[in-house]
Amino acid sequence: PRPQGGANELEDLAKMPIGDLDPLRARQLIGEHIFPRIQSLYADQPNIPGKLTGMLLEMEIAELLHLLEDKDMLAERARDARRVRGRDRGHR
């Protein structure tokens, strides 16, 4: 899936003061951009990227914006979420 908001809208989002952001729209836009990146990390597990993206979207907007700029940090957070998800599934 291709991000619907486009790079320009995301750049505008990153420049806005955090207090001025509509949290739902911000999370939607950020999710549209981080999902394909997470999908490329877990290409062999098609059911995982959506779940991990959803978990990451629970983070603060400022942290999410940082993940958009730092691909290594995004990969690390995705791995962390994967480990947490694995532990949670093991306890059910």
ChimeraX attribute file (.defattr): number of C-alpha atoms within 10 A of each C-alpha:
attribute: neighborCount
match mode: 1-to-1
recipient: residues
	/A:1	8
	/A:2	9
	/A:3	16
	/A:4	11
	/A:5	14
	/A:6	12
	/A:7	12
	/A:8	9
	/A:9	13
	/A:10	18
	/A:11	11
	/A:12	9
	/A:13	19
	/A:14	20
	/A:15	10
	/A:16	10
	/A:17	9
	/A:18	14
	/A:19	8
	/A:20	8
	/A:21	14
	/A:22	10
	/A:23	13
	/A:24	9
	/A:25	12
	/A:26	20
	/A:27	21
	/A:28	14
	/A:29	19
	/A:30	23
	/A:31	20
	/A:32	19
	/A:33	21
	/A:34	23
	/A:35	21
	/A:36	18
	/A:37	19
	/A:38	21
	/A:39	19
	/A:40	12
	/A:41	15
	/A:42	16
	/A:43	13
	/A:44	9
	/A:45	10
	/A:46	11
	/A:47	11
	/A:48	16
	/A:49	22
	/A:50	16
	/A:51	15
	/A:52	23
	/A:53	22
	/A:54	14
	/A:55	16
	/A:56	22
	/A:57	18
	/A:58	10
	/A:59	11
	/A:60	12
	/A:61	18
	/A:62	11
	/A:63	12
	/A:64	21
	/A:65	19
	/A:66	13
	/A:67	19
	/A:68	18
	/A:69	11
	/A:70	11
	/A:71	14
	/A:72	11
	/A:73	13
	/A:74	20
	/A:75	15
	/A:76	12
	/A:77	17
	/A:78	21
	/A:79	16
	/A:80	14
	/A:81	18
	/A:82	17
	/A:83	12
	/A:84	14
	/A:85	15
	/A:86	11
	/A:87	11
	/A:88	10
	/A:89	9
	/A:90	8
	/A:91	6
	/A:92	5
